Amino acid sequence: MDLAAARLLLVGCGKMGGALARGWFAAGACADNIVAVEPAPEAADAFAEGPGPVFVRSVEETPSGFRPDVVLFAVKPQVMDAVVPDYRPYTGSGAVFLSIAAGTPIRFFEAHLGRDAPVVRSMPNTPAAVGRGVTAAICNAHVPPDGRALCEALLGAVGEVVWVTDEAEIDAVTAVSGSGPAYVFHLVEAMTDAGIAEGLSPEAAGALARATVAGAGELLHRAPEDAATLRRNVTSPGGTTEAALKVLMA
C-alpha cells in the first residue's frame, strides 16, 4: 500500500508527530485519510500553509467509520499509560500499532492492547523535522509483511529506517541516534565558544561552527569512506588538527 491510499490515525501531533505528518504529505499522503488526535488547538497552526490532517480532540471524536491501517502513538512516554488503552478497540481491525515513544517496550502495548496486537516500536530522531532523520524499528510476530512495509514507508518519509532484530538494541539506538543530535549541537556550542575565546565575533564563530558541522555531516553522508578515514584525511602528522584532537581525546 502506498501512502496516498493509507489511512492513518496519528495520536499526538506535537513536534515529532507534526514532522512525521509533514513528511507523509510531502510523500503523497492524502489529507482526508489522516486523522490526528490532538487536544492542543495550536497544533493545527503548524499546517496553516499546507495540507494538514483532520484534527480531533479525543479518540471519541474520530469520524464514524474511519478504519485506520496504522495507529501511530506520538505522545510523551509519561502519558502512554493514560492514552494507549483507549485504542484497544482497534485491535483485530487490521490496524498496526506503531510507536515512537522512547523507553516504551512492545510488551507494554501487548498488555494494554491485547497479546495478539500487531506492534511496531521505533526510535526516530529530531532531524526528521527536515527529512534527514534516522529511525530504528522492531516489530512483534503479529505484524504482517504489508503492515511492516507500510510502517517503513511512514517512517521513511522523514529519513532512513534501520530494522533491528533484538528489542534490547533499541536502547542502544536511543543512546546513539536518538540522543545523538544533542551531542552534535553541544559540539557546535563548544566550537562557537572556542572561536569567541580566540577573538572571533559571536556571529562569525557561530556561522563557522554551524557550517563546518553541517558540511562535515554532508560529506560523511555522501563519501564512500568511513568516518575514521575522513578524519585521517584532515589530520596532517604534527599539524594543528592532530594537536587539537589529542586535547579532545585526553
Number of C-alpha atoms within 10 A of each C-alpha: 11 12 19 14 12 17 21 27 25 26 25 22 24 18 15 19 22 22 20 26 26 24 22 22 19 15 17 13 23 19 18 12 19 23 23 27 23 21 14 13 10 10 18 17 9 16 14 9 7 10 16 21 24 17 20 18 15 14 16 11 10 17 11 7 6 13 17 21 22 25 23 26 24 23 23 13 15 12 9 16 12 8 18 17 14 14 16 15 10 18 16 13 12 16 22 28 27 27 24 24 19 19 14 15 18 20 13 14 24 16 12 16 22 16 14 14 25 26 29 26 24 29 23 27 23 21 16 23 19 13 18 14 21 20 25 23 26 21 24 18 11 14 20 13 9 11 23 20 14 18 26 19 19 25 27 22 25 28 21 17 21 15 13 15 11 10 16 10 13 24 14 11 21 19 10 13 19 22 14 15 15 12 12 14 14 12 15 22 16 14 19 23 17 14 18 16 12 10 9 15 14 14 10 13 21 20 13 17 21 19 12 14 16 14 12 14 13 11 14 14 12 9 11 10 12 10 15 8 11 15 14 12 9 11 16 12 10 8 10 11 15 16 13 12 12 10 9 8 6 6
